[in-house]
Amino acid sequence: MDIKENEFLLENVSITDTAENGHGVGRVENMVVFVEGAVPGDVADVHVYRKKKKYKEARLVRLVEASPDRVEPVCSHFGTCGGCRWQHLNYEKQLFYKQRQVEEVLKRIGKIPNPVISPILGSASQYFYRNRLDFSCSDKRWLTKEELHAGIPMKENVIGFHVPGRFDKILDIKNCFLQDELSNTIRNEIKRFSIEHGFQFFDVMEQDGFLRDIIFRSTSTGEWMLIVVFKDDLEEERNLLMNHLAKSFPQITSFLYIINPKRNSTIFDLPVNVFQGRDHIYEEMEGLKFKISAKSFYQTNSKQAFELYKIARTFAALTGNELVYDLYTGTGTIANFVARNSKKVIGIDNVPDAIEDAKENSRFNGIGNTEFFSGDLNKTLTKDFIQLHGKPDVIITDPPRSGMHPEAVMKMAEYSPSRIVYISCNPSTQARDIELLSEKYSVDSIQPVDMFPQTTHVENVILLNCRDENSI
Ligand SMILES: C[S@@+](CC[C@H](N)C(=O)[O-])C[C@H]1O[C@@H](n2cnc3c(N)ncnc32)[C@H](O)[C@@H]1O
């Protein structure tokens, strides 16, 4: 083992807790040690590689005593890939620590002394639950320390995930347990075929190479979208690859490509080209059909998203007479989901394509009481907008991980909706935002939902009721 200057070994460290990022937490001489790879209940020898004033950061090197809550990870990439950090912790305990994470941030950041939290809703599927996976292509393979020492060359064409914290390093993925097996089969075939035909894989440092990114999206109805992102517009090579895939995988109902010659890999500002099939796929929920385009957001665990939306609808307690605002509406899934129970629903999102999908979702589901607007929420939710469209009785808000802008939070309160249902994939920012509402709103129900088994992420739904009796 490599131990550099200022690094050292600690023996027999008892792991008693987990940190937000999933690392184990122990205490040595009254100082906290965060240990990668450890779970509560472990006793371990650890390699301290960073020492700060108040804590140490370490890696597990030897298990002295394994925690009874440990399980064998199913994936050969576990430990290097940052995707499923809790595969070595049994599912029951994953849920326990997610529930506790919600409680902890609501107390510490949300300043709620004793939050009453319903038991977290676990996911029926603990693997193969994702409907979207994004892979990157690279002409260099990420090597573990052992592989480096063994002299394995880095120069190798790979398709996989970014190593945590490294934009330029790609871990070669052979088998991922997060999406239906078809995504493994297609990805491995893209790699095999591309190597066979001498296609150049992307070199992020040189910004060169034909094959750049691969995005899979699938639905519970069995539809598949495959988006291949090329750096160069090489028609002959592109057709060769895409014709081969189209012939080999008739399951692909929406086969798309994007040319991205930019330095960054975001596709939001680039045109999407249809190679074969439709430019979208359909998801279904409670008899409603939802259109998903290449750029639009859709919750990545479809089955659990249905459970999440049902909770949000129950919290909203709609009687059919309410004007509902669905903030950060995406493709309008929640708006359309609650429309039958509302007088009218207004959805806002900053992705114009998603808003077009939201409108179409209402149209072909025969829903006539929704209206959708594209724009940055902070700029759209103005007094004029409210005057024109009416004061909301209920607001459902589902912001990205960064949470809401403080001005947007205060604007919600200014219009005094009777209820705010706040859905969040990041309980810390949710806690920060609801604290701003605490004078005017009481927190009355809290329901965590596990959308992402094997990861440390947790979704949380909070019902806030207006304290002002004049609000309807
Ligand atoms: C967590 S998703 C919620 C989507 C939707 N509620 C659903 O369940 O499918 C967050 C959404 O916020 C949108 N968004 C992010 N920042 C925004 C902003 N400043 N203004 C409006 N929408 C924004 C994104 O486009 C994305 O669709």
The ligand as an SDF file (V2000), in Angstrom:
LIG
                    3D

 27 29  0  0  0  0  0  0  0  0999 V2000
  -36.6420   17.8050  -10.4610 C   0  0  0  0  0  0  0  0  0  0  0  0
  -37.1580   18.3290  -12.0340 S   0  0  0  0  0  0  0  0  0  0  0  0
  -38.9020   18.2800  -11.8050 C   0  0  0  0  0  0  0  0  0  0  0  0
  -39.7090   17.8810  -13.0130 C   0  0  0  0  0  0  0  0  0  0  0  0
  -41.1450   17.4870  -12.8140 C   0  0  0  0  0  0  0  0  0  0  0  0
  -41.7750   18.0750  -11.6750 N   0  0  0  0  0  0  0  0  0  0  0  0
  -41.3310   15.9900  -12.8280 C   0  0  0  0  0  0  0  0  0  0  0  0
  -41.6680   15.3940  -11.8130 O   0  0  0  0  0  0  0  0  0  0  0  0
  -41.1200   15.3710  -13.8870 O   0  0  0  0  0  0  0  0  0  0  0  0
  -36.7390   19.9920  -12.0220 C   0  0  0  0  0  0  0  0  0  0  0  0
  -37.1700   20.7840  -13.2300 C   0  0  0  0  0  0  0  0  0  0  0  0
  -36.8390   22.1460  -12.9770 O   0  0  0  0  0  0  0  0  0  0  0  0
  -36.5340   22.7740  -14.1950 C   0  0  0  0  0  0  0  0  0  0  0  0
  -35.7930   24.0080  -13.8240 N   0  0  0  0  0  0  0  0  0  0  0  0
  -34.5440   24.1030  -13.3130 C   0  0  0  0  0  0  0  0  0  0  0  0
  -34.2470   25.3840  -13.0170 N   0  0  0  0  0  0  0  0  0  0  0  0
  -35.3310   26.1130  -13.3350 C   0  0  0  0  0  0  0  0  0  0  0  0
  -35.6360   27.5110  -13.2530 C   0  0  0  0  0  0  0  0  0  0  0  0
  -34.7540   28.3780  -12.7830 N   0  0  0  0  0  0  0  0  0  0  0  0
  -36.8420   27.9180  -13.6640 N   0  0  0  0  0  0  0  0  0  0  0  0
  -37.7550   27.0240  -14.1370 C   0  0  0  0  0  0  0  0  0  0  0  0
  -37.5250   25.6990  -14.2340 N   0  0  0  0  0  0  0  0  0  0  0  0
  -36.3260   25.2480  -13.8500 C   0  0  0  0  0  0  0  0  0  0  0  0
  -35.7960   21.7250  -14.9950 C   0  0  0  0  0  0  0  0  0  0  0  0
  -35.9230   21.9620  -16.3640 O   0  0  0  0  0  0  0  0  0  0  0  0
  -36.5320   20.4440  -14.5590 C   0  0  0  0  0  0  0  0  0  0  0  0
  -37.5450   20.1200  -15.4820 O   0  0  0  0  0  0  0  0  0  0  0  0
  1  2  1  0
  2  3  1  0
  2 10  1  0
  3  4  1  0
  4  5  1  0
  5  6  1  0
  5  7  1  0
  7  8  2  0
  7  9  1  0
 10 11  1  0
 11 12  1  0
 11 26  1  0
 12 13  1  0
 13 14  1  0
 13 24  1  0
 14 15  1  0
 14 23  1  0
 15 16  2  0
 16 17  1  0
 17 18  1  0
 17 23  2  0
 18 19  1  0
 18 20  2  0
 20 21  1  0
 21 22  2  0
 22 23  1  0
 24 25  1  0
 24 26  1  0
 26 27  1  0
M  CHG  2   2   1   9  -1
M  END
$$$$
